[in-house]
Amino acid sequence: MNRKPAVALMVAGACVMALFWVCAVGCPAAFDYAEGDTAVWIWLLRHGRDLYRPLGELPLLSSNYPPLQLHLVAWLAPSDAAILPVGRLVSLAGFLLAMAMIGVSVAGATRSRRTGVLAALLFAATCQPGYHAVVCRADSLALGLGAVGVTLAARRVRGWPMLAAIAFTASLLAKHNLIVLPGGVILWALWRETRNGIVLALTTALLLGASIFALHLFEPLVMWSIAGWKLITFLRYLGEAVAPSMFGVAIAIWAWRHRDRFSPEARQVLGPWGAVLALGALWWLALGRTGSSANYLLEFFAALVVVVAVAVSAGAPVRLLYAHLALALAETTVWVIVLLAFALPASKLELSGARAALAGVSGTVFAEQAWLPALGAGKEPIAIPYLATQLSYAGRWDAAPLVRAFEHGEVARVLLDFTLEEPAANNFLHRDRFTAAELDALRAHYRLVSQSGALHVYAPR
């Protein structure tokens, strides 16, 4: 880890990612689809809406996300216009916390602060975690809080089972699908330190269960989050997000095969972090879930960085480290170029197009990216398309009122990222956001009135 070429690669990757952070934080438009939905829910909170009320007909603006990050950003943002930058800064704070915990864990395992700092830089340079560091979503905040729990266990801080349980509960109340950090540590503790494991498991279950019960969150977080699993989605994300870290995985396999080489300090740290890594690899299967993305891998990447850093310090092949770092730098650089050259400008263009198209429009608005009417023109959207469609597929919500609204021309404007002449089957993202009946009604009763980049604006015929 401390060789000059390796240090140069890590620093270069972190600098490239930092450039993206600087450009992305102040972007006035949502450049990530889930970031947009999160911003809408925060906007609704600021306007006094209940995000967890029972499902009705229309509008359908409920959330299946936990409340911690949503309420935190709603409270911190001084205005509606500040939702995105404040949400991104909260994410960055959570990411920096995760970096710090990785550094502390590695420094304790290797007895080298320098190696701990380099491990933190490697995490920043890793493409998917670095990207999510400045997205207005709850993932990075949850990651940072969960990493605190793992580090408490790894360093065996006095009273760590109780303290880690608090950290894990807070993490899950920020994002409920980041279960790998608490799950890995609980499984490790039950296996290696049974008494502490029981305390950790029971305390976490009690705190989390009481919170869910008191806030009436079971149905929104569990029942509204049910979605199908697709092999093509799993293979897509496996190739895009996991494959670039193949050399890091090879180092982790080396660490398992040569675990007798590690010092007592390293074994102490690698116990919980290794269990997180193993569970994170099993969690790859969740990538096939409809609506999944590489955010499901953030915990895996955090644990992988810890294991790689400790393993290299214990004699893992340096050639594997160089290959891992080179591929990480290449992936991060390509992603940042695409984001800065295309994704961010395109999102700004769509925002300006939506503002122009909705100026003076007094009726209801339906948008594929629900944040466009809300943050772009201060208009409440009629539904959150992805969640509404998935609830419809699951039989938990009837899309008929929305279809009827389209058939009767009751929705004043419809904003789509594709033309109605394009079959939604050509893009699995569009297919996940609209039912066939909705698209048929739109094609029959709406006409294109303006276009701005990929944004297509439709009005009743």
C-alpha positions in Angstrom: 0.0 0.0 0.0 2.9 2.4 0.7 4.8 1.9 -2.5 5.1 5.1 -4.5 3.3 3.8 -7.7 0.4 2.5 -5.5 0.2 5.8 -3.6 0.2 7.7 -6.9 -2.7 5.7 -8.3 -4.8 6.1 -5.1 -4.2 9.8 -4.9 -5.0 10.2 -8.6 -8.2 8.3 -8.3 -9.3 10.3 -5.2 -8.5 13.6 -6.9 -10.6 12.6 -10.0 -13.5 11.8 -7.7 -13.1 15.0 -5.7 -13.4 16.9 -9.0 -16.7 15.2 -9.6 -17.8 16.1 -6.1 -17.1 19.8 -6.5 -19.0 19.9 -9.8 -21.9 17.8 -8.6 -22.7 19.3 -5.2 -24.0 22.6 -6.7 -25.7 21.2 -9.8 -29.3 22.6 -9.8 -30.7 19.5 -11.4 -31.0 15.9 -10.2 -28.5 13.7 -12.2 -29.6 10.4 -10.6 -33.1 9.1 -10.9 -33.4 8.0 -7.3 -31.9 11.3 -6.2 -34.9 12.9 -7.8 -37.5 10.8 -6.0 -35.7 11.4 -2.7 -35.7 15.2 -3.4 -39.4 15.1 -4.1 -40.1 13.4 -0.8 -38.1 16.0 1.1 -39.9 18.7 -0.8 -43.2 17.1 0.3 -42.1 17.0 3.9 -41.3 20.7 3.8 -44.8 21.3 2.5 -46.4 19.4 5.3 -47.2 16.1 3.6 -47.4 12.7 5.3 -45.2 10.3 3.4 -46.5 7.1 5.0 -50.2 7.5 4.9 -52.2 4.5 3.7 -52.3 4.2 -0.1 -55.2 5.9 -1.8 -56.1 6.7 -5.4 -54.4 10.0 -6.5 -52.1 11.7 -5.8 -49.8 8.8 -5.0 -46.8 10.5 -3.3 -46.0 8.1 -0.5 -42.4 6.9 0.3 -41.0 3.5 0.9 -37.8 5.1 2.3 -37.0 5.4 6.1 -37.4 8.8 7.6 -34.0 9.8 9.1 -32.3 11.2 6.0 -35.5 12.7 4.6 -36.3 14.6 7.8 -32.7 15.6 8.3 -32.4 17.3 4.9 -35.8 18.8 5.1 -34.8 20.4 8.5 -31.4 21.5 7.3 -32.4 22.9 3.9 -33.1 26.7 4.2 -35.4 26.6 1.1 -36.8 24.3 -1.5 -34.1 25.3 -3.9 -31.5 24.1 -1.4 -32.8 20.6 -1.1 -30.4 19.0 -3.6 -27.2 20.7 -2.5 -28.0 20.2 1.2 -28.9 16.6 0.6 -25.7 16.0 -1.3 -23.6 17.6 1.5 -25.4 15.3 4.0 -24.4 12.3 1.8 -20.8 13.6 1.6 -20.7 13.9 5.4 -21.8 10.3 5.7 -19.3 9.2 3.1 -16.4 11.0 4.9 -17.5 9.3 8.1 -17.3 5.9 6.3 -13.8 6.9 5.0 -12.7 7.8 8.6 -14.0 4.5 10.0 -12.2 2.5 7.2 -9.0 4.5 8.0 -9.3 3.9 11.8 -9.9 0.1 11.2 -7.0 -0.3 8.8 -4.6 1.8 11.0 -5.5 -0.4 14.0 -5.0 -3.7 12.0 -1.7 -2.6 10.5 -0.4 -0.3 13.2 0.2 2.3 10.5 -1.7 5.6 10.3 -0.3 6.1 6.8 -1.8 2.8 5.6 -5.1 3.8 7.2 -5.1 7.1 5.3 -4.3 5.4 2.1 -7.1 2.9 2.6 -9.5 5.8 3.1 -8.2 7.4 -0.2 -8.7 4.1 -2.0 -12.3 4.0 -0.9 -12.8 7.5 -2.2 -11.2 6.5 -5.5 -13.5 3.5 -5.8 -16.1 4.4 -8.5 -19.5 3.4 -7.1 -19.0 4.5 -3.5 -17.4 7.7 -4.7 -20.3 8.4 -7.1 -22.9 7.9 -4.3 -20.9 10.2 -2.0 -22.6 13.3 -3.5 -26.0 12.0 -4.6 -29.0 13.3 -2.6 -29.9 9.8 -1.4 -29.7 8.1 2.0 -27.2 5.5 1.1 -23.9 7.3 2.1 -25.4 8.5 5.3 -26.5 5.0 6.2 -23.1 3.7 5.1 -21.2 6.1 7.4 -23.4 5.3 10.4 -23.1 1.5 9.8 -19.4 1.8 9.4 -19.2 3.3 12.9 -20.9 0.1 14.2 -18.5 -2.2 12.4 -15.5 -0.1 13.7 -16.7 -0.2 17.2 -16.8 -4.0 17.0 -13.5 -4.2 15.1 -11.7 -2.1 17.7 -13.5 -3.8 20.6 -14.4 -0.5 22.2 -15.8 -0.9 25.7 -19.5 -1.5 25.5 -19.4 -2.0 21.7 -22.4 -4.4 21.4 -24.7 -1.7 22.8 -23.0 1.2 21.0 -22.9 -0.7 17.7 -26.6 -1.6 18.0 -27.4 2.2 18.2 -25.2 2.9 15.2 -26.8 0.1 13.2 -30.4 1.2 14.1 -29.6 4.7 13.0 -28.1 3.4 9.8 -31.2 1.3 9.0 -33.5 4.2 9.8 -31.6 6.1 7.1 -31.7 3.3 4.5 -33.3 0.0 5.2 -31.6 -2.1 2.5 -28.1 -1.5 3.8 -28.3 -4.7 5.9 -24.8 -6.1 5.1 -22.9 -4.1 7.8 -25.2 -4.9 10.7 -25.9 -8.4 9.4 -22.2 -9.3 8.9 -21.2 -8.1 12.3 -24.1 -9.8 14.1 -23.3 -13.1 12.4 -19.6 -12.8 13.2 -20.3 -11.9 16.8 -22.8 -14.8 17.3 -20.1 -17.1 16.0 -17.0 -15.8 17.7 -18.2 -13.9 20.7 -21.6 -15.4 21.4 -22.5 -13.4 24.5 -21.7 -10.1 22.9 -23.4 -11.3 19.7 -26.6 -12.0 21.6 -26.5 -8.6 23.2 -25.8 -6.9 19.8 -28.6 -8.8 18.0 -31.2 -8.4 20.7 -30.5 -4.7 21.2 -30.5 -3.9 17.5 -33.8 -5.8 17.1 -35.3 -4.1 20.0 -34.3 -0.6 19.0 -35.2 -1.1 15.3 -38.4 -2.9 16.1 -39.6 -0.2 18.5 -38.8 2.5 16.0 -40.7 0.8 13.2 -43.7 0.1 15.5 -43.8 3.6 16.9 -43.5 5.3 13.5 -45.9 2.8 11.7 -43.2 2.0 9.2 -43.6 -1.7 8.6 -45.9 -1.6 5.7 -44.1 1.3 3.9 -40.6 -0.1 4.4 -41.4 -3.8 3.9 -44.6 -4.4 2.0 -44.2 -1.4 -0.4 -40.6 -2.4 -1.2 -41.4 -5.8 -2.6 -40.3 -6.1 -6.2 -39.5 -8.8 -8.7 -36.1 -10.3 -9.5 -34.7 -10.5 -13.1 -31.6 -12.4 -14.3 -30.8 -9.8 -16.9 -30.7 -7.0 -14.2 -28.5 -9.2 -12.0 -26.0 -9.9 -14.8 -26.0 -6.3 -16.0 -24.9 -4.9 -12.6 -22.6 -7.8 -11.9 -20.7 -6.9 -15.1 -20.9 -3.1 -14.7 -20.3 -2.7 -10.9 -18.6 -5.9 -9.6 -16.3 -7.0 -12.4 -14.0 -3.9 -12.2 -13.1 -5.0 -8.7 -12.1 -8.5 -9.7 -8.4 -8.1 -8.6 -9.5 -6.7 -5.2 -11.7 -9.9 -4.8 -8.6 -11.9 -5.7 -6.7 -10.2 -2.9 -9.5 -11.0 -0.5 -9.4 -14.7 -1.5 -5.6 -14.6 -0.9 -6.3 -13.2 2.6 -8.7 -16.0 3.4 -6.3 -18.7 2.2 -3.3 -17.2 4.1 -5.2 -16.0 7.2 -2.6 -17.6 9.5 -0.1 -14.9 8.4 -2.0 -12.0 10.0 -1.1 -10.5 13.4 -3.5 -10.6 16.3 -4.4 -7.0 15.7 -5.2 -7.7 12.0 -7.3 -10.7 12.9 -9.2 -8.7 15.4 -10.2 -6.1 12.8 -10.7 -8.6 9.9 -13.2 -10.7 11.9 -16.1 -8.3 11.6 -15.0 -6.7 8.4 -14.4 -10.1 6.8 -17.8 -11.2 7.8 -19.3 -8.1 6.2 -17.3 -8.8 3.0 -18.6 -12.4 2.8 -22.2 -11.3 3.4 -21.7 -8.5 0.9 -20.7 -11.0 -1.8 -23.8 -13.1 -1.0 -25.8 -9.8 -1.3 -24.8 -9.5 -4.9 -27.9 -11.6 -5.6 -30.0 -8.5 -4.6 -28.7 -6.8 -7.8 -31.3 -8.7 -9.7 -34.2 -6.9 -7.9 -36.2 -4.6 -10.0 -35.1 -1.1 -9.2 -31.8 -2.1 -7.8 -28.5 -0.3 -8.5 -24.9 -0.3 -7.5 -25.8 1.3 -4.2 -26.4 -2.3 -3.0 -22.7 -2.8 -3.2 -21.5 0.1 -1.0 -21.0 -2.1 2.1 -19.2 -4.7 0.1 -16.8 -2.1 -1.3 -16.1 -0.7 2.1 -15.2 -4.1 3.5 -13.2 -4.9 0.4 -11.0 -1.9 0.9 -10.3 -2.8 4.5 -9.4 -6.4 3.6 -7.3 -5.4 0.6 -5.3 -2.8 2.7 -4.7 -5.2 5.5 -3.9 -8.1 3.2 -1.3 -6.2 1.2 0.4 -5.1 4.4 0.6 -8.8 5.3 2.2 -9.8 2.1 -0.5 -10.2 -0.5 0.9 -10.1 -4.1 1.6 -6.5 -5.1 0.9 -7.2 -8.7 -2.8 -7.8 -7.8 -2.8 -4.5 -5.9 -1.5 -2.6 -8.9 -4.0 -4.3 -11.2 -6.8 -3.4 -8.8 -5.7 0.2 -8.5 -5.2 0.7 -12.2 -8.6 -0.7 -13.0 -10.2 1.4 -10.2 -8.6 4.6 -11.6 -9.6 3.8 -15.1 -13.2 3.1 -14.1 -13.5 6.2 -12.0 -12.0 8.4 -14.7 -14.3 7.1 -17.4 -17.4 7.6 -15.1 -16.4 11.1 -14.1 -15.8 12.1 -17.7 -19.2 10.8 -18.8 -20.9 12.4 -15.8 -19.3 15.8 -16.3 -19.5 15.9 -20.1 -22.9 14.4 -20.6 -25.0 13.5 -17.5 -24.8 16.8 -15.6 -25.3 19.0 -18.7 -28.2 16.8 -19.8 -30.0 17.1 -16.4 -29.6 20.9 -16.5 -31.0 21.0 -20.0 -34.1 19.0 -18.9 -34.6 21.2 -15.9 -34.7 24.4 -18.1 -37.0 22.7 -20.5 -39.4 21.6 -17.8 -39.5 25.1 -16.3 -40.3 26.6 -19.7 -42.9 23.9 -20.5 -44.7 24.2 -17.1 -44.7 28.0 -16.9 -48.3 29.2 -16.7 -49.7 25.6 -16.5 -52.3 25.4 -13.7 -53.4 21.7 -13.9 -51.8 18.6 -12.6 -48.5 17.3 -13.9 -47.2 13.7 -14.3 -43.4 13.3 -14.9 -41.2 10.3 -15.4 -38.7 12.2 -13.2 -41.0 13.4 -10.5 -38.6 16.1 -9.3 -38.9 18.1 -12.5 -42.4 19.6 -11.6 -41.7 19.8 -7.9 -38.2 21.3 -7.8 -38.3 22.8 -11.3 -41.6 24.7 -11.1 -42.9 24.2 -7.5 -45.8 22.0 -8.7 -46.8 18.9 -6.8 -46.5 15.8 -9.1 -49.5 13.5 -9.3 -47.5 10.3 -8.6 -44.0 8.9 -8.1 -43.8 6.7 -11.3 -41.5 4.0 -10.2 -43.1 3.3 -6.8 -46.6 3.6 -8.3 -45.8 1.1 -11.0 -44.2 -1.4 -8.7 -47.1 -1.2 -6.2 -49.4 -1.8 -9.2 -47.5 -4.8 -10.3 -47.5 -6.2 -6.7 -51.3 -5.7 -6.5 -51.1 -3.1 -3.7 -52.3 -0.1 -5.7 -54.8 0.2 -8.5 -53.4 2.2 -11.4 -57.0 2.6 -12.9 -57.5 6.2 -11.6 -54.3 7.3 -13.3 -55.2 5.6 -16.5 -58.7 7.3 -16.4 -57.0 10.6 -15.8 -55.0 10.2 -18.9 -58.0 9.0 -21.0 -60.0 12.0 -20.0 -57.1 14.5 -20.5 -57.2 15.5 -16.8 -53.4 15.7 -16.5 -52.3 19.0 -18.0 -48.7 18.0 -18.8 -46.9 14.7 -19.0 -43.0 14.8 -19.0 -41.2 11.8 -20.3 -37.6 10.9 -21.1 -38.7 9.0 -24.3 -41.2 9.5 -27.1 -44.5 7.7 -26.9 -43.8 6.3 -30.4 -40.8 4.4 -28.8 -42.0 1.1 -27.3 -41.2 1.1 -23.6 -40.1 -2.5 -23.9 -36.9 -1.1 -25.6 -35.8 0.2 -22.2 -36.2 -1.7 -19.0 -36.0 1.5 -17.0 -39.1 3.0 -18.7 -40.9 -0.4 -18.4 -40.3 -0.3 -14.7 -41.9 3.1 -14.4 -45.1 2.7 -16.5 -47.8 0.1 -16.9 -48.8 -0.9 -20.4 -52.3 0.6 -19.8 -50.8 4.0 -18.8 -48.7 4.1 -22.0 -51.7 3.0 -24.2 -53.8 5.8 -22.7 -51.0 8.4 -23.2 -50.5 7.4 -26.8 -54.2 7.7 -27.6 -54.9 10.9 -25.8 -51.8 13.0 -25.7 -49.6 14.9 -28.2 -46.1 16.2 -28.2 -45.9 19.9 -27.5 -42.2 20.5 -26.8 -38.8 18.8 -26.5 -35.6 19.7 -24.7 -32.8 17.1 -25.1 -34.3 13.8 -23.9 -37.2 15.5 -22.3 -40.5 15.2 -24.2 -43.5 17.2 -23.0 -47.0 16.1 -23.8 -50.4 17.8 -23.5 -54.0 16.5 -24.0 -55.1 16.3 -27.6 
